Amino acid sequence: MADLVNLEIAGIHLIISCPDSAILQEFPPIYHSFLQKTISGNGSTTIRIRLELQDIPDPGTMTKIFDTDESWSLYAGQDEYIMALTPPVLQKQAVWLARFNENFSKTVLYCSDLLRIESDDGRKVLNPFLYPLDQLLLIHILAQKQGGLIHAAGIVLHGNGYIFPGRSGAGKSTLTLRFAQCKGFGLLSDDRIAVRKIDDRFMAYGTPWAGEARIADNRSVPLAGIFFISHGRSNRIESLKPRQAFERLIPVTSIPWYRKELMTRVLDFCEELISNVPAYELFFKPDREVVDVFEKFVST
């Protein structure tokens, strides 16, 4: 086995090893800032994943605890879990299957023949470590690391991070592009932000799962504010009480409802997040003025 990839997302290093004869397909450009050569950073965690090209195991003896009916399923055994990608178009044939224990200290990814390409220079493997696998693994890992994945855009101003949660169509990419057009703002992502509690403070992380604006950067900053976004006739900001913010946060947070222990951890994390980071509602029009309104608000 040889280490081929060090994929870092939200301080979580996924170290992927493959058989020496395997050639893993390259990651798309949006992942490039997340591919690392070393392991460093405060709060970093290392998860080693072994890629196997042998026969894919059958999870039939385990209990199915979740099924999207569209792509992936999760099975539970006595001491381990199996996650399988089984698209209906393939008559539920598994494309890949990830086997892991509770703390991910033993994680193996099996690739079916659908991902293997015989070539003159070795066995090439179509990259299985892209969406949805990387995101699904991170959701489960973050739940154990005082963290969560939020459907939100994220920016940086004067060294502080601000996130803008919203469902699909709320305007996250549009808003992010407005900030991108102005000097002084850094960009984390226009669609998915990871948040973790590290040394008693909340940190916001960019992720490679970008939206329409294709903005994603491997960067972390202290989280200074949460701004739930809504379309409005004018650009204005209103404070939210913790209860209101919690109710807005839950629908845009990736919560593994099918595993009670992880669900409880994420809900507790969301409650603590809202109790410690100020939350607001940002009503905005898709124009330049919203940037001025926001910058003036956070600077006063």
C-alpha positions as CSV (number, residue, x, y, z in Angstrom):
1,M,0.0,0.0,0.0
2,A,1.2,3.5,-0.8
3,D,-0.2,6.9,0.5
4,L,-1.6,8.7,-2.5
5,V,-3.7,11.5,-1.1
6,N,-3.9,13.8,1.9
7,L,-7.3,15.5,1.5
8,E,-7.9,18.1,4.2
9,I,-11.4,19.5,4.9
10,A,-12.2,21.4,8.1
11,G,-9.0,20.3,9.7
12,I,-9.8,16.6,9.0
13,H,-7.1,14.9,7.1
14,L,-8.3,11.9,5.0
15,I,-5.1,10.0,4.2
16,I,-5.9,7.6,1.3
17,S,-3.7,4.7,0.6
18,C,-3.9,2.4,-2.5
19,P,-2.3,-0.8,-3.8
20,D,1.1,0.1,-5.3
21,S,-0.1,-0.8,-8.8
22,A,-3.2,1.5,-8.7
23,I,-3.3,4.9,-10.2
24,L,-6.0,7.1,-8.7
25,Q,-7.7,9.6,-11.0
26,E,-6.8,13.2,-10.3
27,F,-9.1,15.5,-8.3
28,P,-10.9,18.3,-10.1
29,P,-9.3,21.8,-9.8
30,I,-11.8,22.9,-7.1
31,Y,-10.2,20.4,-4.7
32,H,-6.6,21.5,-5.3
33,S,-6.3,23.8,-2.2
34,F,-7.6,20.9,-0.1
35,L,-4.8,18.5,-1.2
36,Q,-2.0,18.8,1.3
37,K,1.6,17.4,1.6
38,T,1.8,17.6,5.4
39,I,-0.5,17.3,8.4
40,S,-0.6,20.5,10.5
41,G,-3.0,22.9,12.1
42,N,-4.7,23.3,15.4
43,G,-7.4,20.8,16.0
44,S,-6.4,18.6,13.1
45,T,-7.6,15.0,13.0
46,T,-6.2,12.2,10.8
47,I,-8.4,9.5,9.3
48,R,-6.6,6.8,7.3
49,I,-8.6,5.1,4.5
50,R,-7.4,2.0,2.7
51,L,-8.5,1.6,-0.9
52,E,-9.2,-2.0,-1.9
53,L,-9.7,-3.3,-5.4
54,Q,-10.7,-6.8,-4.3
55,D,-14.3,-8.2,-4.4
56,I,-16.7,-5.8,-2.8
57,P,-18.2,-7.3,0.4
58,D,-21.9,-8.0,0.8
59,P,-23.6,-6.0,3.7
60,G,-26.6,-8.3,3.6
61,T,-25.9,-9.6,7.1
62,M,-26.1,-6.1,8.6
63,T,-29.1,-4.0,9.4
64,K,-30.0,-1.3,7.0
65,I,-30.6,1.9,9.0
66,F,-30.9,4.4,6.2
67,D,-31.7,4.4,2.5
68,T,-32.0,7.5,0.4
69,D,-33.9,5.5,-2.3
70,E,-31.8,7.4,-4.8
71,S,-28.1,6.7,-4.3
72,W,-26.6,5.6,-1.0
73,S,-27.5,3.4,2.0
74,L,-26.1,2.9,5.5
75,Y,-25.8,-0.4,7.3
76,A,-25.0,-1.1,10.9
77,G,-23.4,-4.2,12.5
78,Q,-22.2,-5.0,15.9
79,D,-18.9,-2.9,15.8
80,E,-18.9,-1.3,12.4
81,Y,-20.9,0.5,9.7
82,I,-21.1,0.1,5.9
83,M,-22.0,2.9,3.6
84,A,-22.7,1.9,0.0
85,L,-23.4,3.9,-3.2
86,T,-26.1,2.0,-5.1
87,P,-27.7,4.2,-7.8
88,P,-31.1,2.9,-9.0
89,V,-29.9,3.2,-12.6
90,L,-27.5,0.4,-11.9
91,Q,-30.2,-1.8,-10.3
92,K,-28.7,-1.2,-6.8
93,Q,-25.3,-2.5,-7.8
94,A,-22.7,-1.0,-5.5
95,V,-20.3,1.4,-7.1
96,W,-18.3,1.7,-3.9
97,L,-18.6,0.5,-0.3
98,A,-17.0,2.2,2.7
99,R,-16.6,0.1,5.9
100,F,-15.7,1.9,9.1
101,N,-15.8,1.5,12.9
102,E,-17.2,4.1,15.3
103,N,-14.2,6.3,15.5
104,F,-13.0,5.8,12.0
105,S,-9.7,4.2,13.2
106,K,-10.4,1.3,10.7
107,T,-11.7,2.6,7.4
108,V,-11.7,0.7,4.1
109,L,-13.1,1.7,0.8
110,Y,-13.9,-1.0,-1.7
111,C,-14.2,-0.1,-5.4
112,S,-16.3,-2.2,-7.7
113,D,-15.4,-3.0,-11.3
114,L,-17.3,0.1,-12.4
115,L,-14.5,2.2,-11.0
116,R,-11.6,0.2,-12.4
117,I,-10.0,0.9,-15.8
118,E,-7.2,-1.4,-17.0
119,S,-4.4,0.6,-18.7
120,D,-0.9,0.1,-20.0
121,D,0.7,1.8,-17.0
122,G,-1.3,0.0,-14.3
123,R,-4.8,-0.2,-12.9
124,K,-6.4,3.2,-13.0
125,V,-9.2,3.9,-10.5
126,L,-11.9,6.4,-11.2
127,N,-11.8,8.7,-8.1
128,P,-14.4,7.6,-5.5
129,F,-13.3,10.3,-3.0
130,L,-15.5,12.9,-4.5
131,Y,-19.1,14.0,-3.7
132,P,-21.0,12.3,-2.1
133,L,-18.5,10.1,-0.3
134,D,-16.2,12.8,1.1
135,Q,-19.1,14.9,2.3
136,L,-20.9,11.9,3.9
137,L,-17.7,10.9,5.7
138,L,-17.2,14.5,7.0
139,I,-20.7,14.8,8.2
140,H,-20.2,11.7,10.4
141,I,-16.7,12.7,11.5
142,L,-17.6,16.3,12.4
143,A,-20.5,15.1,14.5
144,Q,-17.9,13.4,16.7
145,K,-15.6,16.5,16.7
146,Q,-17.9,19.2,18.0
147,G,-18.7,20.3,14.5
148,G,-21.3,20.4,11.7
149,L,-21.7,21.0,8.0
150,I,-24.0,24.0,7.2
151,H,-25.6,24.8,3.9
152,A,-24.2,28.3,3.9
153,A,-21.9,30.8,2.1
154,G,-18.9,32.1,4.0
155,I,-16.7,35.2,3.8
156,V,-13.7,36.8,5.7
157,L,-13.4,40.4,6.7
158,H,-10.6,41.8,8.9
159,G,-9.7,38.2,9.9
160,N,-13.2,37.3,11.1
161,G,-15.5,34.8,9.5
162,Y,-19.2,35.4,8.7
163,I,-21.5,32.7,7.3
164,F,-24.8,33.1,5.4
165,P,-27.0,30.0,5.8
166,G,-29.8,29.5,3.4
167,R,-31.6,26.7,1.5
168,S,-31.1,26.2,-2.2
169,G,-32.3,29.3,-4.1
170,A,-31.9,31.6,-1.1
171,G,-29.2,33.5,-2.9
172,K,-25.9,32.3,-1.4
173,S,-24.0,32.3,-4.6
174,T,-25.4,35.6,-5.7
175,L,-24.5,37.2,-2.4
176,T,-21.0,35.7,-2.4
177,L,-20.3,37.1,-5.9
178,R,-21.3,40.6,-4.6
179,F,-18.6,40.3,-1.9
180,A,-16.1,38.9,-4.5
181,Q,-16.5,42.1,-6.5
182,C,-15.4,44.3,-3.5
183,K,-11.9,44.8,-2.1
184,G,-11.1,43.6,1.4
185,F,-13.2,40.4,1.5
186,G,-12.0,36.9,1.5
187,L,-14.1,34.0,0.4
188,L,-14.6,30.6,2.0
189,S,-17.4,29.0,-0.1
190,D,-20.6,29.8,-1.7
191,D,-22.6,26.8,-0.7
192,R,-21.2,24.6,2.2
193,I,-19.4,25.7,5.3
194,A,-18.0,23.5,8.1
195,V,-18.0,24.9,11.6
196,R,-16.1,23.4,14.5
197,K,-15.4,24.3,18.1
198,I,-11.7,24.4,18.7
199,D,-10.2,25.5,22.0
200,D,-13.4,27.1,23.2
201,R,-14.0,29.2,20.0
202,F,-15.9,28.5,16.9
203,M,-14.1,28.2,13.6
204,A,-15.5,28.5,10.1
205,Y,-14.0,26.4,7.3
206,G,-14.3,26.5,3.5
207,T,-15.1,23.2,1.8
208,P,-14.7,21.9,-1.7
209,W,-18.5,21.6,-2.2
210,A,-19.2,24.8,-4.1
211,G,-22.4,26.2,-5.5
212,E,-23.1,28.0,-8.8
213,A,-20.3,30.5,-8.2
214,R,-17.7,27.7,-7.9
215,I,-16.1,29.4,-4.9
216,A,-14.2,27.1,-2.4
217,D,-11.0,27.7,-0.4
218,N,-9.2,25.7,2.2
219,R,-9.1,28.3,4.9
220,S,-10.3,28.7,8.4
221,V,-11.2,31.8,10.5
222,P,-12.9,32.5,13.8
223,L,-16.6,32.7,13.3
224,A,-17.9,36.2,14.3
225,G,-21.5,36.2,13.1
226,I,-24.3,34.1,11.5
227,F,-26.5,35.9,9.0
228,F,-29.5,33.9,7.7
229,I,-30.4,35.3,4.3
230,S,-33.7,36.2,2.7
231,H,-34.7,38.1,-0.4
232,G,-36.1,41.5,0.5
233,R,-37.2,44.8,-1.0
234,S,-34.4,46.6,0.8
235,N,-31.1,45.7,2.3
236,R,-31.4,45.5,6.1
237,I,-30.2,43.4,9.1
238,E,-32.3,42.3,12.1
239,S,-31.1,40.6,15.2
240,L,-32.5,37.1,16.0
241,K,-33.1,35.6,19.4
242,P,-31.3,32.3,20.1
243,R,-34.5,30.3,19.8
244,Q,-35.3,31.9,16.4
245,A,-31.7,31.3,15.2
246,F,-31.8,27.7,16.4
247,E,-35.0,27.1,14.4
248,R,-33.4,28.6,11.3
249,L,-30.2,26.7,11.7
250,I,-31.6,23.1,12.0
251,P,-33.0,22.9,8.4
252,V,-29.7,24.0,6.8
253,T,-27.5,21.8,8.9
254,S,-26.5,18.2,7.8
255,I,-27.8,16.1,10.7
256,P,-27.5,12.3,10.6
257,W,-31.1,11.7,12.0
258,Y,-30.7,8.0,11.4
259,R,-28.1,7.6,14.2
260,K,-29.4,8.9,17.5
261,E,-26.0,9.4,19.2
262,L,-24.7,11.5,16.3
263,M,-28.0,13.4,15.9
264,T,-27.9,14.4,19.6
265,R,-24.3,15.6,19.3
266,V,-25.0,17.8,16.3
267,L,-28.2,19.2,17.9
268,D,-26.2,20.0,21.0
269,F,-23.5,21.6,18.9
270,C,-26.0,23.8,17.1
271,E,-27.5,24.9,20.4
272,E,-24.0,25.8,21.7
273,L,-23.1,27.6,18.5
274,I,-26.2,29.8,18.6
275,S,-25.7,30.5,22.2
276,N,-22.1,31.8,21.6
277,V,-22.1,33.4,18.2
278,P,-24.5,36.3,17.4
279,A,-27.2,35.6,14.8
280,Y,-29.1,37.9,12.5
281,E,-31.4,37.8,9.4
282,L,-30.0,39.6,6.4
283,F,-32.7,40.8,3.9
284,F,-31.0,41.7,0.7
285,K,-31.4,42.7,-2.9
286,P,-28.9,41.4,-5.4
287,D,-27.0,44.8,-5.7
288,R,-23.8,46.4,-4.5
289,E,-25.6,48.2,-1.6
290,V,-25.9,44.9,0.4
291,V,-22.1,44.8,0.8
292,D,-22.1,48.4,2.2
293,V,-24.9,47.6,4.6
294,F,-23.2,44.5,5.9
295,E,-19.8,46.1,6.2
296,K,-21.1,49.1,8.1
297,F,-23.1,46.8,10.4
298,V,-20.2,44.6,11.4
299,S,-17.8,47.5,11.8
300,T,-19.9,49.4,14.3
